[in-house]
Amino acid sequence: MLGRRLVLSLLVLCPIFTQGHPQGYLDMDDLSPAPRFTSRGQTYRAVLGDTLVLPCEIQNVGNYVVLWRRGGDVLTAREIMVTRDQRFRLVEGYNLEIRNVMPQDAGDYVCQISAKDNKDLVHTVEILVPPTIRGQPSTGSMTVRKGGSVTLECKASGNPVPTITWTKKGGTLFGGEKTVEGFSLTLDQVDRHQAGVYQCSANNGVGPPATIDINLTILYPPEIQVERSWVHSGEGYEAQLVCIVHADPPAIVQWHHDSFALEPNDRRKMETKGTKHTLSISNVQSGDFGNYSCVADNSLGRAKKYMELSGRPSVVEFKSEPYSRGRDFYNLSWEVTSWPPLEEARLLWRRVQLNETHPMPGKWHDVVLAPNPRTAVVGQVTGDGNKHKASYVIRPLQPGSVYEAVVQARNRFGWGEVSDLHKFYTRGSSESLLEEAANDIMGDAGPHASTKGMASASTPSRPHRTVTPALVLPILVILIAACNFV
């Protein structure tokens, strides 16, 4: 070490000793061309761990000493390595190679020619560091109660400074956003929908992004949803009542019938699959009909939802199109589910008069549909025996008008719920005569449609107008000619 320092000192001081030479002494350096750099100073960016070469190409170096300096430290002098760092070496002359670059290698590197007037070539080195990240909490999980607030944090390092983004696995963030930037993510008034795995990602374009996951658990009392609040079945058949229970901690679920707690037996089964809780009743008896409740308890509270198992008819579902095929009538058809035969159906209809501001409903017309004397049922039974179809021709109606109707059905267990309003429209008096003739030719069944399964409630139909094939062509020709004339 002492010898290396001595050599370095002599190399540096030699030009000083020769500056005071006696008069008449000939300095050969004064006769040689001045040295100059053929490399230019630049900024170099290297990724952590890479190998970097800083060029220092010189013409006419002669006997001048070439140094590499970094700050106040001398790295090399001529071909001698002064620094002890084995990662540094000279290659192909005075080019400085740095292997396995580290963050502390960043800075200015000076290649210097020690002449009468020192000449410097300066390179700036930036070390690009891939991102690293750590989250808060460091455990990677956090728990908070419903209604509270929580802040998730991520701290990242790297060069350039990384950008931090947040995402939620399998879902979206608050407000429906998919990603949010920032070192922290704050959630206020949390509920069960905010629970899940949040991913924090740091990216600065150097290497792959760094990510960590934070699992957020929300503690909340039970929340219940029912698949159907009204369940229809019949004696001897099966029924299923389903409630969906969300709770954390997990809830204990119990079923009640008319306020009495239920236990499994040979006809009752209680199953749980995830959040879905099912009460299955086989061979339904009349005593099984009534109100049921699904009750869920955990350490934070209790929830209850009600359902009805009923043998009454379901809500009527309308099947007819909203636009009538005629001007003064409308064929209303519907379908209803009932295991016992329908004993009665009730139809109410009215005209809706429209003005510039709001509709003005007219008076309700009430029609009771009694069982067909031959079948003793209302409507036509189809499918698996619990579907009942029926229809009724409403007349007389006003052309170009708007009407609405509701239907309700009854079996031996009682009346079903009233249907939703069904709105329908009659044709206007100015519609095409050609369209009416085409309906007649095709045997339009609108005004003459039978009320299947109905008794005297339907209005009598007028005689059907028969158009023979021989008359079809002349009628069409006359109508087309009349349209062309107009």
C-alpha positions as semicolon CSV with decimal commas, in nm:
position;residue;x (nm);y (nm);z (nm)
1;M;0,000;0,000;0,000
2;L;0,284;0,239;0,088
3;G;0,452;0,166;-0,244
4;R;0,130;0,236;-0,440
5;R;0,089;0,571;-0,270
6;L;0,452;0,659;-0,341
7;V;0,417;0,580;-0,711
8;L;0,094;0,783;-0,731
9;S;0,260;1,079;-0,561
10;L;0,554;1,071;-0,801
11;L;0,322;1,049;-1,103
12;V;0,126;1,347;-0,988
13;L;0,428;1,556;-0,882
14;C;0,648;1,491;-1,187
15;P;0,497;1,774;-1,393
16;I;0,554;2,008;-1,097
17;F;0,925;1,919;-1,066
18;T;0,987;1,986;-1,435
19;Q;0,819;2,324;-1,437
20;G;1,128;2,488;-1,284
21;H;1,391;2,347;-1,524
22;P;1,706;2,556;-1,594
23;Q;1,715;2,796;-1,883
24;G;1,815;2,619;-2,196
25;Y;1,658;2,291;-2,087
26;L;1,441;2,155;-2,370
27;D;1,094;2,017;-2,258
28;M;0,991;1,758;-2,515
29;D;0,621;1,800;-2,418
30;D;0,640;2,156;-2,545
31;L;0,720;2,019;-2,889
32;S;0,444;1,746;-2,898
33;P;0,079;1,816;-2,988
34;A;-0,146;1,892;-2,692
35;P;-0,358;1,600;-2,571
36;R;-0,731;1,619;-2,629
37;F;-1,040;1,412;-2,550
38;T;-1,219;1,242;-2,836
39;S;-1,499;1,126;-2,601
40;R;-1,772;1,359;-2,480
41;G;-1,918;1,385;-2,136
42;Q;-2,258;1,216;-2,108
43;T;-2,518;1,102;-1,862
44;Y;-2,537;0,725;-1,828
45;R;-2,826;0,530;-1,679
46;A;-2,762;0,178;-1,561
47;V;-2,993;-0,071;-1,396
48;L;-2,891;-0,199;-1,056
49;G;-2,651;-0,495;-1,102
50;D;-2,555;-0,410;-1,461
51;T;-2,201;-0,345;-1,594
52;L;-2,125;0,011;-1,709
53;V;-1,831;0,141;-1,916
54;L;-1,742;0,512;-1,903
55;P;-1,537;0,610;-2,211
56;C;-1,222;0,825;-2,192
57;E;-1,065;0,827;-2,537
58;I;-0,761;1,059;-2,566
59;Q;-0,540;1,164;-2,858
60;N;-0,176;1,262;-2,802
61;V;-0,171;1,149;-2,441
62;G;0,209;1,134;-2,450
63;N;0,366;1,120;-2,107
64;Y;0,077;1,296;-1,938
65;V;-0,086;1,127;-1,642
66;V;-0,453;1,031;-1,687
67;L;-0,659;1,011;-1,370
68;W;-1,012;0,895;-1,289
69;R;-1,163;1,080;-0,999
70;R;-1,497;1,069;-0,821
71;G;-1,542;1,361;-0,590
72;G;-1,220;1,384;-0,386
73;D;-1,130;1,018;-0,440
74;V;-0,878;0,910;-0,705
75;L;-0,981;0,583;-0,867
76;T;-0,698;0,529;-1,119
77;A;-0,367;0,694;-1,218
78;R;-0,239;0,594;-1,560
79;E;-0,278;0,213;-1,563
80;I;-0,261;0,181;-1,185
81;M;-0,583;0,104;-0,993
82;V;-0,584;0,321;-0,684
83;T;-0,928;0,224;-0,552
84;R;-0,957;-0,104;-0,365
85;D;-1,303;-0,172;-0,507
86;Q;-1,256;-0,476;-0,728
87;R;-1,561;-0,380;-0,935
88;F;-1,363;-0,100;-1,104
89;R;-1,103;-0,156;-1,377
90;L;-0,963;0,007;-1,690
91;V;-1,051;-0,148;-2,027
92;E;-0,914;-0,070;-2,375
93;G;-0,701;0,219;-2,261
94;Y;-0,845;0,457;-2,010
95;N;-1,214;0,352;-2,028
96;L;-1,346;0,288;-1,679
97;E;-1,559;-0,024;-1,626
98;I;-1,788;-0,061;-1,325
99;R;-1,933;-0,407;-1,268
100;N;-2,245;-0,490;-1,064
101;V;-2,340;-0,126;-1,023
102;M;-2,495;-0,023;-0,692
103;P;-2,705;0,276;-0,584
104;Q;-2,398;0,436;-0,420
105;D;-2,220;0,437;-0,757
106;A;-2,437;0,725;-0,878
107;G;-2,261;1,060;-0,923
108;D;-2,006;1,245;-1,138
109;Y;-1,697;1,065;-1,268
110;V;-1,406;1,278;-1,398
111;C;-1,140;1,161;-1,643
112;Q;-0,857;1,415;-1,604
113;I;-0,537;1,484;-1,799
114;S;-0,278;1,625;-1,556
115;A;-0,114;1,882;-1,780
116;K;-0,011;2,242;-1,723
117;D;-0,378;2,323;-1,763
118;N;-0,574;2,024;-1,635
119;K;-0,838;1,899;-1,877
120;D;-1,149;1,723;-1,746
121;L;-1,407;1,491;-1,907
122;V;-1,714;1,453;-1,683
123;H;-1,965;1,168;-1,698
124;T;-2,277;1,160;-1,481
125;V;-2,400;0,818;-1,369
126;E;-2,758;0,747;-1,264
127;I;-2,844;0,407;-1,118
128;L;-3,192;0,283;-1,204
129;V;-3,331;0,080;-0,917
130;P;-3,635;-0,149;-0,961
131;P;-3,919;-0,075;-0,719
132;T;-3,950;-0,233;-0,379
133;I;-4,261;-0,205;-0,167
134;R;-4,386;-0,265;0,184
135;G;-4,737;-0,227;0,313
136;Q;-4,908;-0,108;0,625
137;P;-5,003;-0,311;0,816
138;S;-4,697;-0,527;0,767
139;T;-4,899;-0,840;0,850
140;G;-5,088;-0,805;0,521
141;S;-5,431;-0,811;0,683
142;M;-5,661;-0,565;0,857
143;T;-5,998;-0,598;1,032
144;V;-6,257;-0,325;1,087
145;R;-6,623;-0,316;1,191
146;K;-6,905;-0,215;0,961
147;G;-6,952;0,163;0,945
148;G;-6,593;0,239;1,040
149;S;-6,306;0,388;0,839
150;V;-5,980;0,225;0,738
151;T;-5,663;0,344;0,563
152;L;-5,436;0,105;0,375
153;E;-5,081;0,228;0,306
154;C;-4,793;0,129;0,080
155;K;-4,442;0,270;0,085
156;A;-4,226;0,221;-0,222
157;S;-3,865;0,298;-0,310
158;G;-3,671;0,290;-0,633
159;N;-3,517;0,514;-0,896
160;P;-3,703;0,679;-1,062
161;V;-3,956;0,727;-0,783
162;P;-4,225;0,459;-0,839
163;T;-4,592;0,531;-0,903
164;I;-4,824;0,346;-0,662
165;T;-5,164;0,218;-0,775
166;W;-5,439;0,030;-0,590
167;T;-5,675;-0,235;-0,723
168;K;-5,918;-0,481;-0,568
169;K;-5,900;-0,844;-0,672
170;G;-6,223;-0,965;-0,826
171;G;-6,399;-0,630;-0,791
172;T;-6,388;-0,254;-0,815
173;L;-6,290;0,018;-0,572
174;F;-6,528;0,273;-0,423
175;G;-6,714;0,473;-0,685
176;G;-6,675;0,191;-0,938
177;E;-6,312;0,283;-1,012
178;K;-6,083;0,000;-1,119
179;T;-5,758;0,167;-1,012
180;V;-5,659;0,456;-0,784
181;E;-5,314;0,619;-0,754
182;G;-5,153;0,723;-0,427
183;F;-4,949;0,584;-0,141
184;S;-5,265;0,532;0,070
185;L;-5,624;0,418;0,020
186;T;-5,893;0,535;0,266
187;L;-6,234;0,367;0,290
188;D;-6,512;0,533;0,488
189;Q;-6,840;0,386;0,616
190;V;-6,733;0,038;0,514
191;D;-6,973;-0,253;0,472
192;R;-6,939;-0,613;0,361
193;H;-6,900;-0,510;-0,004
194;Q;-6,563;-0,347;0,075
195;A;-6,421;-0,669;0,221
196;G;-6,165;-0,851;0,008
197;V;-5,805;-0,846;-0,111
198;Y;-5,658;-0,510;-0,210
199;Q;-5,342;-0,507;-0,419
200;C;-5,084;-0,229;-0,401
201;S;-4,852;-0,204;-0,702
202;A;-4,535;0,008;-0,746
203;N;-4,398;0,069;-1,094
204;N;-4,117;0,293;-1,221
205;G;-4,047;0,129;-1,556
206;V;-3,739;-0,053;-1,428
207;G;-3,806;-0,424;-1,414
208;P;-4,146;-0,572;-1,328
209;P;-4,382;-0,389;-1,089
210;A;-4,362;-0,480;-0,721
211;T;-4,691;-0,583;-0,562
212;I;-4,825;-0,678;-0,221
213;D;-5,171;-0,789;-0,109
214;I;-5,364;-0,661;0,192
215;N;-5,665;-0,863;0,304
216;L;-5,942;-0,646;0,449
217;T;-6,199;-0,815;0,675
218;I;-6,525;-0,636;0,762
219;L;-6,707;-0,750;1,075
220;Y;-7,083;-0,697;1,054
221;P;-7,413;-0,837;1,185
222;P;-7,615;-1,077;0,967
223;E;-7,778;-0,954;0,646
224;I;-8,048;-1,171;0,485
225;Q;-8,191;-1,186;0,136
226;V;-8,468;-1,425;0,029
227;E;-8,488;-1,580;-0,316
228;R;-8,869;-1,555;-0,314
229;S;-9,085;-1,400;-0,049
230;W;-9,387;-1,596;-0,182
231;V;-9,344;-1,967;-0,256
232;H;-9,622;-2,159;-0,430
233;S;-9,682;-2,533;-0,388
234;G;-9,959;-2,788;-0,363
235;E;-10,055;-3,074;-0,137
236;G;-9,842;-3,378;-0,204
237;Y;-9,575;-3,179;-0,383
238;E;-9,238;-3,036;-0,272
239;A;-9,147;-2,683;-0,167
240;Q;-8,815;-2,506;-0,113
241;L;-8,761;-2,188;0,084
242;V;-8,421;-2,020;0,041
243;C;-8,250;-1,737;0,224
244;I;-7,905;-1,595;0,154
245;V;-7,719;-1,499;0,473
246;H;-7,410;-1,278;0,483
247;A;-7,234;-1,233;0,818
248;D;-6,887;-1,204;0,969
249;P;-6,836;-1,369;1,211
250;P;-7,045;-1,647;1,049
251;A;-7,405;-1,661;1,166
252;I;-7,613;-1,942;1,313
253;V;-7,932;-1,978;1,105
254;Q;-8,262;-2,116;1,230
255;W;-8,597;-2,165;1,055
256;H;-8,939;-2,084;1,208
257;H;-9,295;-2,164;1,099
258;D;-9,557;-1,929;1,243
259;S;-9,309;-1,831;1,521
260;F;-9,228;-2,193;1,611
261;A;-8,868;-2,312;1,569
262;L;-8,833;-2,599;1,322
263;E;-8,620;-2,909;1,348
264;P;-8,538;-3,156;1,068
265;N;-8,767;-3,457;1,032
266;D;-8,862;-3,712;0,768
267;R;-9,030;-3,443;0,553
268;R;-8,814;-3,142;0,639
269;K;-8,449;-3,095;0,543
270;M;-8,226;-2,799;0,620
271;E;-7,914;-2,755;0,405
272;T;-7,637;-2,496;0,395
273;K;-7,405;-2,435;0,099
274;G;-7,189;-2,128;0,152
275;T;-7,424;-1,837;0,214
276;K;-7,729;-2,025;0,081
277;H;-7,963;-2,180;0,342
278;T;-8,245;-2,400;0,214
279;L;-8,552;-2,543;0,388
280;S;-8,695;-2,831;0,181
281;I;-9,041;-2,974;0,255
282;S;-9,151;-3,292;0,079
283;N;-9,508;-3,419;0,048
284;V;-9,653;-3,081;0,144
285;Q;-9,960;-3,093;0,368
286;S;-10,219;-2,821;0,423
287;G;-10,070;-2,758;0,767
288;D;-9,738;-2,668;0,604
289;F;-9,885;-2,357;0,444
290;G;-9,827;-2,030;0,626
291;N;-9,555;-1,784;0,721
292;Y;-9,192;-1,889;0,757
293;S;-8,897;-1,690;0,885
294;C;-8,523;-1,726;0,845
295;V;-8,338;-1,602;1,159
296;A;-7,960;-1,543;1,164
297;D;-7,751;-1,462;1,474
298;N;-7,386;-1,377;1,535
299;S;-7,198;-1,187;1,807
300;L;-7,279;-0,853;1,643
301;G;-7,655;-0,885;1,602
302;R;-7,959;-1,063;1,459
303;A;-8,155;-1,048;1,133
304;K;-8,488;-1,198;1,025
305;K;-8,668;-1,230;0,691
306;Y;-9,018;-1,365;0,622
307;M;-9,151;-1,590;0,347
308;E;-9,493;-1,737;0,277
309;L;-9,556;-2,091;0,160
310;S;-9,896;-2,084;-0,005
311;G;-10,135;-2,302;-0,197
312;R;-10,313;-1,995;-0,337
313;P;-10,275;-1,913;-0,708
314;S;-9,971;-1,724;-0,824
315;V;-9,978;-1,375;-0,968
316;V;-10,125;-1,375;-1,318
317;E;-9,878;-1,342;-1,608
318;F;-10,024;-1,181;-1,922
319;K;-9,947;-1,346;-2,256
320;S;-10,132;-1,129;-2,510
321;E;-9,961;-0,862;-2,715
322;P;-10,032;-0,501;-2,612
323;Y;-10,179;-0,404;-2,954
324;S;-10,524;-0,527;-3,047
325;R;-10,601;-0,679;-3,386
326;G;-10,929;-0,492;-3,398
327;R;-11,070;-0,146;-3,333
328;D;-11,345;-0,228;-3,084
329;F;-11,223;-0,541;-2,906
330;Y;-10,918;-0,692;-2,738
331;N;-10,843;-1,059;-2,671
332;L;-10,679;-1,069;-2,325
333;S;-10,495;-1,393;-2,243
334;W;-10,302;-1,487;-1,933
335;E;-10,142;-1,774;-1,740
336;V;-10,147;-1,855;-1,371
337;T;-9,986;-2,126;-1,156
338;S;-10,209;-2,322;-0,919
339;W;-10,188;-2,684;-0,805
340;P;-10,556;-2,708;-0,710
341;P;-10,809;-2,627;-0,986
342;L;-10,905;-2,263;-1,026
343;E;-11,250;-2,193;-0,892
344;E;-11,289;-1,835;-1,006
345;A;-11,110;-1,551;-1,180
346;R;-11,181;-1,180;-1,172
347;L;-11,099;-0,931;-1,449
348;L;-11,111;-0,554;-1,412
349;W;-11,051;-0,321;-1,706
350;R;-11,085;0,049;-1,778
351;R;-11,008;0,310;-2,040
352;V;-10,726;0,559;-1,985
353;Q;-10,794;0,903;-2,132
354;L;-10,484;1,102;-2,211
355;N;-10,451;1,480;-2,200
356;E;-10,155;1,715;-2,225
357;T;-10,044;1,676;-1,863
358;H;-10,141;1,338;-1,721
359;P;-10,360;1,032;-1,784
360;M;-10,717;1,030;-1,651
361;P;-10,835;0,674;-1,580
362;G;-11,198;0,588;-1,640
363;K;-11,436;0,367;-1,446
364;W;-11,344;0,006;-1,373
365;H;-11,547;-0,269;-1,544
366;D;-11,569;-0,587;-1,336
367;V;-11,595;-0,932;-1,499
368;V;-11,617;-1,257;-1,300
369;L;-11,509;-1,573;-1,482
370;A;-11,685;-1,881;-1,345
371;P;-11,580;-2,246;-1,403
372;N;-11,670;-2,413;-1,729
373;P;-11,972;-2,641;-1,663
374;R;-11,811;-2,926;-1,856
375;T;-11,467;-2,915;-1,689
376;A;-11,558;-2,746;-1,358
377;V;-11,241;-2,536;-1,389
378;V;-11,153;-2,189;-1,502
379;G;-10,920;-2,190;-1,800
380;Q;-10,726;-2,469;-1,963
381;V;-10,476;-2,678;-1,767
382;T;-10,145;-2,732;-1,950
383;G;-9,790;-2,848;-1,891
384;D;-9,725;-3,042;-1,570
385;G;-10,074;-2,983;-1,432
386;N;-10,022;-2,659;-1,243
387;K;-10,032;-2,411;-1,534
388;H;-10,372;-2,262;-1,617
389;K;-10,428;-2,060;-1,934
390;A;-10,735;-1,850;-1,996
391;S;-10,850;-1,570;-2,225
392;Y;-11,137;-1,322;-2,251
393;V;-11,251;-1,095;-2,535
394;I;-11,316;-0,746;-2,403
395;R;-11,571;-0,541;-2,602
396;P;-11,706;-0,293;-2,692
397;L;-11,399;-0,070;-2,691
398;Q;-11,323;0,269;-2,845
399;P;-11,095;0,277;-3,154
400;G;-10,750;0,427;-3,106
401;S;-10,771;0,414;-2,728
402;V;-10,557;0,306;-2,435
403;Y;-10,686;0,059;-2,174
404;E;-10,549;-0,121;-1,872
405;A;-10,653;-0,441;-1,697
406;V;-10,578;-0,653;-1,389
407;V;-10,665;-1,019;-1,320
408;Q;-10,688;-1,215;-0,997
409;A;-10,748;-1,590;-0,957
410;R;-10,888;-1,803;-0,673
411;N;-10,862;-2,169;-0,576
412;R;-10,978;-2,353;-0,265
413;F;-10,699;-2,193;-0,057
414;G;-10,811;-1,842;-0,143
415;W;-10,745;-1,551;-0,376
416;G;-10,400;-1,496;-0,524
417;E;-10,238;-1,156;-0,542
418;V;-10,371;-0,902;-0,792
419;S;-10,164;-0,885;-1,110
420;D;-9,967;-0,585;-1,228
421;L;-10,146;-0,345;-1,461
422;H;-10,150;-0,465;-1,820
423;K;-10,178;-0,181;-2,069
424;F;-10,320;-0,244;-2,418
425;Y;-10,421;-0,041;-2,723
426;T;-10,697;-0,063;-2,983
427;R;-10,644;0,024;-3,349
428;G;-10,742;0,366;-3,477
429;S;-11,031;0,420;-3,721
430;S;-10,794;0,565;-3,985
431;E;-10,578;0,253;-4,020
432;S;-10,546;0,086;-4,361
433;L;-10,854;-0,080;-4,514
434;L;-10,617;-0,311;-4,693
435;E;-10,490;-0,436;-4,354
436;E;-10,846;-0,511;-4,243
437;A;-10,924;-0,696;-4,565
438;A;-10,605;-0,899;-4,527
439;N;-10,713;-0,993;-4,174
440;D;-11,051;-1,108;-4,307
441;I;-10,884;-1,310;-4,582
442;M;-10,654;-1,479;-4,330
443;G;-10,952;-1,560;-4,112
444;D;-10,882;-1,308;-3,832
445;A;-10,976;-1,478;-3,510
446;G;-10,955;-1,161;-3,302
447;P;-11,323;-1,071;-3,259
448;H;-11,428;-1,434;-3,257
449;A;-11,162;-1,591;-3,036
450;S;-11,314;-1,836;-2,792
451;T;-11,272;-1,797;-2,418
452;K;-11,131;-2,142;-2,349
453;G;-11,263;-2,286;-2,031
454;M;-11,498;-1,990;-1,975
455;A;-11,868;-2,001;-1,899
456;S;-12,127;-1,731;-1,965
457;A;-11,895;-1,450;-1,867
458;S;-11,765;-1,399;-2,224
459;T;-11,969;-1,183;-2,455
460;P;-12,149;-1,345;-2,750
461;S;-11,961;-1,335;-3,078
462;R;-12,106;-1,205;-3,402
463;P;-12,126;-1,433;-3,713
464;H;-11,796;-1,502;-3,877
465;R;-11,751;-1,344;-4,220
466;T;-11,629;-1,610;-4,464
467;V;-11,433;-1,501;-4,770
468;T;-11,390;-1,770;-5,033
469;P;-11,062;-1,802;-5,218
470;A;-11,236;-1,702;-5,544
471;L;-11,304;-1,355;-5,401
472;V;-10,956;-1,293;-5,268
473;L;-10,789;-1,179;-5,591
474;P;-11,066;-0,936;-5,705
475;I;-11,072;-0,770;-5,364
476;L;-10,698;-0,718;-5,361
477;V;-10,699;-0,579;-5,717
478;I;-10,976;-0,332;-5,635
479;L;-10,804;-0,215;-5,316
480;I;-10,467;-0,171;-5,485
481;A;-10,627;0,022;-5,772
482;A;-10,807;0,247;-5,524
483;C;-10,481;0,319;-5,341
484;N;-10,306;0,408;-5,670
485;F;-10,590;0,639;-5,768
486;V;-10,562;0,827;-5,441
